């Protein structure tokens, strides 16, 4: 038999975890809608556009160690240019800071 305290604890846990789970789902949806065309569904860059642009495999820990969360955030916000100034990744427009933060966390979760 569950006590009122047990039920309250379960309810509190669900209330705390639900937003986190929703953010993870939102990040996966954002990835699918905004990033997967180039980076692939799994982050390996194994797409037609990924091959054309020589996109790095974001599941590789060595690749992930080469950039900070702030650099990833900046890449999403303002895009990336190569050494000659050519745009190699356009900024992802229309995202809130919270959505960008969740995308960076999603990218980190791709690391194997």
C-alpha positions as CSV (number, residue, x, y, z in Angstrom):
1,X,0.0,0.0,0.0
2,X,1.4,3.4,-0.9
3,X,1.5,6.1,1.7
4,X,0.6,9.7,1.0
5,X,4.3,10.6,1.3
6,X,5.2,7.9,-1.3
7,X,2.6,9.3,-3.7
8,X,3.8,12.8,-3.1
9,X,7.4,11.8,-3.8
10,X,6.4,10.1,-7.0
11,X,4.4,13.1,-8.1
12,X,7.3,15.4,-7.3
13,X,9.7,13.2,-9.3
14,X,7.4,13.2,-12.3
15,X,7.0,17.0,-12.1
16,X,10.8,17.5,-12.0
17,X,11.6,15.0,-14.7
18,X,8.8,15.8,-17.2
19,X,10.3,19.1,-18.3
20,X,13.7,17.5,-18.8
21,X,12.2,14.7,-20.9
22,X,10.2,17.3,-22.9
23,X,13.4,19.3,-23.6
24,X,15.2,16.1,-24.8
25,X,12.3,15.4,-27.1
26,X,12.3,19.0,-28.3
27,X,16.0,18.9,-28.9
28,X,15.6,15.7,-31.0
29,X,12.9,17.3,-33.0
30,X,15.0,20.4,-33.5
31,X,17.9,18.2,-34.6
32,X,15.6,16.4,-37.0
33,X,14.1,19.6,-38.5
34,X,17.2,21.9,-38.5
35,X,20.4,19.8,-38.5
36,X,19.9,16.3,-39.8
37,X,19.8,17.2,-43.5
38,X,23.6,17.9,-43.3
39,X,24.7,16.2,-40.1
40,X,22.5,13.1,-40.5
41,X,20.0,11.7,-38.1
42,X,22.8,10.1,-36.0
43,X,25.3,13.0,-36.2
44,X,27.8,11.2,-38.4
45,X,27.5,13.6,-41.3
46,X,26.8,10.6,-43.6
47,X,24.4,12.5,-45.9
48,X,24.8,13.8,-49.4
49,X,25.3,17.4,-48.1
50,X,27.5,16.1,-45.3
51,X,29.9,14.4,-47.8
52,X,29.9,17.5,-50.0
53,X,30.8,19.8,-47.0
54,X,33.2,17.3,-45.3
55,X,31.1,17.4,-42.1
56,X,32.8,15.8,-39.1
57,X,31.4,12.8,-37.3
58,X,29.8,14.2,-34.2
59,X,29.7,10.8,-32.6
60,X,33.5,10.7,-32.5
61,X,34.8,11.7,-29.0
62,X,38.0,13.1,-30.6
63,X,35.9,15.5,-32.8
64,X,33.7,16.5,-29.9
65,X,36.8,17.3,-27.8
66,X,37.9,19.8,-30.4
67,X,35.1,22.3,-29.6
68,X,33.6,23.8,-26.5
69,X,29.9,24.2,-25.7
70,X,30.3,27.9,-26.3
71,X,31.9,27.3,-29.7
72,X,29.0,25.0,-30.6
73,X,26.5,27.6,-29.4
74,X,28.2,30.2,-31.6
75,X,28.2,27.9,-34.6
76,X,24.5,27.5,-34.3
77,X,23.8,31.2,-33.7
78,X,26.1,32.8,-36.3
79,X,27.3,29.9,-38.5
80,X,30.8,28.8,-39.4
81,X,33.3,30.1,-42.0
82,X,36.4,28.4,-43.3
83,X,39.9,30.0,-43.2
84,X,39.1,31.9,-46.4
85,X,35.9,33.3,-45.1
86,X,33.6,31.1,-47.0
87,X,30.4,30.0,-45.1
88,X,30.5,26.3,-44.4
89,X,27.5,26.3,-42.0
90,X,24.7,28.8,-42.0
91,X,23.3,30.1,-38.7
92,X,20.2,28.3,-37.6
93,X,17.7,31.1,-37.4
94,X,14.7,31.4,-35.2
95,X,15.9,29.5,-32.2
96,X,15.8,30.7,-28.6
97,X,18.8,30.5,-26.4
98,X,17.1,27.7,-24.5
99,X,16.6,25.8,-27.8
100,X,20.3,26.3,-28.8
101,X,21.4,25.1,-25.3
102,X,19.3,22.0,-25.8
103,X,20.7,21.4,-29.2
104,X,24.3,21.6,-27.8
105,X,23.4,19.1,-25.1
106,X,21.9,16.9,-27.8
107,X,25.1,17.0,-29.9
108,X,27.0,16.1,-26.8
109,X,24.7,13.1,-26.3
110,X,25.7,11.8,-29.7
111,X,29.2,11.1,-28.6
112,X,30.0,7.4,-28.3
